[in-house]
Amino acid sequence: ERKRYDAIFDLLEETRLQLKNESKQSEEKISKIETNLNEKFEQEKINLESQLQIKDKQIEIERNERENLQKQINNLQQLKDDQEQESRLKEIYIREMLERQIIELNEEVQSLENDKNELNYQIDQLQQQLQSKDQLIQNFQTFTTTPGAPPMINSSSHIRDVSLSPQISSDRLLELEGQIYQNEEKFRQINSIYSQFLSLLPCEYTSSNDTYVSLSDRFVNLFEQFSTYIGTFSIIQEELDSLKQILIERQDELEKLRTHLELTTDKLAQLQEEQSLLNRNKSFESDEDELEEILGFQQRAPSRQSLLSITPGEKQQLLAQNELLSSLLTEKEQELISLQQAEKSHEDLIKNLETLRLNLQQMEHDKDIKQIELNDIRNVLDEKLRENSSLKKEKMYFIEKLAEYERERQEQKSIIQMSSKQSSQDKVISLIPITTTLQEKNVSR
């Protein structure tokens, strides 16, 4: 009988060792799979980081170009207060929504953690009960193996209780497994929500070292990342708005210059008409005055015969006529000088008009260049958005792979746990008939 018992215990130990070896092999396989996946993930991560660095360099070059443009247009920058207020209100609303969602998720996570702790406590209690039952069985076996042991009636009742208790414990374990499965599903749902929020962010704002962080800390980090992303988006929007404002101001300046040109051309046409009319009137008046003076001078001009018989009164009249003629000549010279000055001013106005036209052409050329630059910036932003979308798709693909891997790992763990539980239950069930046979033998003795 001792040999039989020893053989039974050896078989039990061999089964335990086999289970341990199988668990070790499964853990080694899982570790290998984890290392392979981590290596692949790190390689892809390095590639993505190199691509992001190249893109960051391109972005820095573009930022330097923008800064140069802003330095040239610093005197013309103004911001729209209405758009800023709208963007701020949107940011506040988004932050409040995210804070509410994070608070709700934190509460759910805390409740799930509490449930998990309770389940672990219940599992520990059940394990302690199983250990105590195993000890009782061992004590009973030792008691039966000792010679001269009296028959134990209470031991049979105790063994019946022990045989009934595994069924109750198995039911309790099944209930606990169901609760654990429900909690795992809730954790998966929360992780899926986290991945959905994380997919909305570009790769530049996502942190890669979140594997060893709790869910609440992850959601807090995600909220901070959303706030930084929204801040950068608002900055880019403000820059675009400032460039739009600059273009609008340039258009207003061009319209003002056009209106100024139209007014100056109208004034020049009016001045030309007035000058032509004045010149005609002056020419007519001067011609009439000259004719009258010439006619009057011819009438009053003395002959050669009368020059000898000139009286002093007549000499004074001739001197007065000479003074009038000299004054008329000086007035005509002044009129000629004023006409020359008017012609010079007219030429200056024409030159100014030409310079204004050249300035307008230059302004239009600058406007076209800036429009081209804005289009280039928009194209670059569109390319960045496309690249971000592609990176998001790749990230979601990797997240799905990791989720599948975690599911497989959890399934393997659950299978191992179930196998270990079944083996322990089988051991208990196998020990019960052994104890009954031992008791019968003792009774027969």
JOLIN-V722709 format. One line per field, one symbol per residue. phi: phi as a letter, one per 40 degrees, with the letter a starting at -180 (. if undefined). psi: psi as a letter, one per 30 degrees, with the letter a starting at -180 (. if undefined). burial: + if it has 9 or more other ideal C-beta (glycine too) atoms within 8 Angstrom, else -. A space follows every 10 residues. Layout:
phi->???
psi->???
burial->???
//
This chain:
phi->.ccccccccc cccccccccc cccccccccc cccccccccc cccccccccc cccccccccc cccccccccc ccbccbcabc cccccccccc cccccccccc cccccccccc cccccccccc cccccccccc cccccccccc cccccccgcc cbcccccccc cccccccccc cccccccccc cccccccccc cccccccccc ccccbccccb cbbccccccc cccccccccc cccccccccc cccccccccc cccccccccc cccccccccc cccccccccc cccccccccc cccccccccc ccccccccbc cccccccccc cccccccccc cccccccccc cccccccccc cccccccccc cccccccccc cccccccccc cccccccccc cccccccccc cccccccccc cccccccccc cccccccccc cccccccccc ccccc
psi->eeeeeeeeee eeeeeeeeee eeeeeeeeee eeeeeeeeee eeeeeeeeee eeeeeeeeee eeeeeeeeee efgefgkklk eeeeeeeeee eeeeeeeeee eeeeeeeeee eeeeeeeeee eeeeeeeeee eeeeeeeeee eeeefkkgkl kjefeeeeee eefeeeeeee eeeeeeeeee eeeeeeeeee eeeeeeeeff klffgkkfhg egkleeeeee eeeeeeeeee eeeeeeeeee eeeeeeeeee eeeeeeeeee eeeeeeeeee eeeeeeeeee eeeeeeeeee eeeeeeeeef klleefeehk leeeeeeeee eeeeeeeeee eeeeeeeeee eeeeeeeeee eeeeeeeeee eeeeeeeeee eeeeeeeeee eeeeeeeeee eeeeeeeeee eeeeeeeeee eeeeeeeeee eeeeeeeeee eeeeeeeeee eeee.
burial->----+--+-- -+--+---+- -++--+---+ --++--+--- +--++--+-- -+--++--+- -+---+--++ --+---+-+- --++--+--- +--++--++- -+--++-+++ -+--++--+- -++--+--++ --++-++--+ +-++----+- -+--++-++- -++-++--++ -++--+--++ --++-+++-+ +-+++-+++- +++--+---- ----++-+++ +++-++++++ +--+-++++- +++-+++-++ +-++--++-+ +--++--+-- ++--+---+- -+---+--+- --+---+--- ---------+ ---++-++-- +--++--+-- -+--+---+- -+---+--++ -++--++-++ --++-++--+ +-++--+--+ +--+--++-- ++-+++-++- +++-+---++ -+---+--++ +-+++-+++- ++-+++-++- ++---
//
